[in-house]
């Protein structure tokens, strides 16, 4: 059985925790920040987790991470 290639774009964006959940950064924090409130920008700093529905697909993208 050959090895599965890791999708490098996904490997750069996601990390797997010790418990097996997948951490991600939140979107909408790159530009046009003047119209977003301070509270909203502060909340976007914190990361999030990939939803349970998408976790199986994500683990296929980053199999050895």
C-alpha positions as CSV (number, residue, x, y, z in Angstrom):
1,X,0.0,0.0,0.0
2,X,1.6,3.3,-1.0
3,X,1.8,6.3,1.3
4,X,-0.8,9.0,1.1
5,X,0.5,12.4,0.1
6,X,-0.2,15.3,2.5
7,X,-1.9,18.3,1.1
8,X,0.7,20.9,1.9
9,X,-1.8,23.9,1.9
10,X,-3.9,22.1,4.5
11,X,-0.8,21.2,6.6
12,X,0.2,24.9,6.8
13,X,-3.3,25.9,8.0
14,X,-4.3,23.2,10.4
15,X,-2.7,21.4,13.4
16,X,-3.9,18.3,15.2
17,X,-4.1,18.4,19.0
18,X,-3.0,15.5,21.2
19,X,-6.7,14.6,21.6
20,X,-7.1,14.3,17.9
21,X,-9.1,17.5,17.3
22,X,-8.1,19.9,14.5
23,X,-7.2,23.5,15.3
24,X,-7.7,26.3,12.8
25,X,-7.5,30.0,12.6
26,X,-10.6,32.2,12.2
27,X,-11.3,34.0,8.9
28,X,-12.0,37.7,8.1
29,X,-8.9,39.1,9.9
30,X,-6.7,40.1,6.9
31,X,-7.9,43.4,5.5
32,X,-10.7,46.0,5.7
33,X,-10.3,46.1,9.5
34,X,-11.4,49.7,10.0
35,X,-15.1,48.9,9.7
36,X,-14.9,45.9,12.1
37,X,-15.4,46.6,15.8
38,X,-12.5,46.1,18.3
39,X,-14.5,43.4,20.0
40,X,-15.0,41.5,16.7
41,X,-11.3,41.8,15.8
42,X,-10.3,40.6,19.3
43,X,-12.5,37.6,19.1
44,X,-11.1,36.7,15.6
45,X,-7.6,36.5,17.2
46,X,-8.5,33.3,19.0
47,X,-8.4,30.1,17.1
48,X,-11.2,27.6,16.6
49,X,-11.7,23.9,15.9
50,X,-12.9,22.2,12.8
51,X,-16.5,21.0,13.1
52,X,-17.1,17.3,13.7
53,X,-18.7,16.9,10.3
54,X,-15.6,18.1,8.5
55,X,-13.0,16.3,10.7
56,X,-13.0,13.1,8.7
57,X,-12.3,14.9,5.5
58,X,-9.6,17.0,7.1
59,X,-7.8,13.9,8.5
60,X,-7.5,12.6,4.9
61,X,-5.8,15.8,3.9
62,X,-3.2,15.7,6.7
63,X,-2.8,12.0,7.4
64,X,0.5,12.0,9.2
65,X,0.3,15.2,11.1
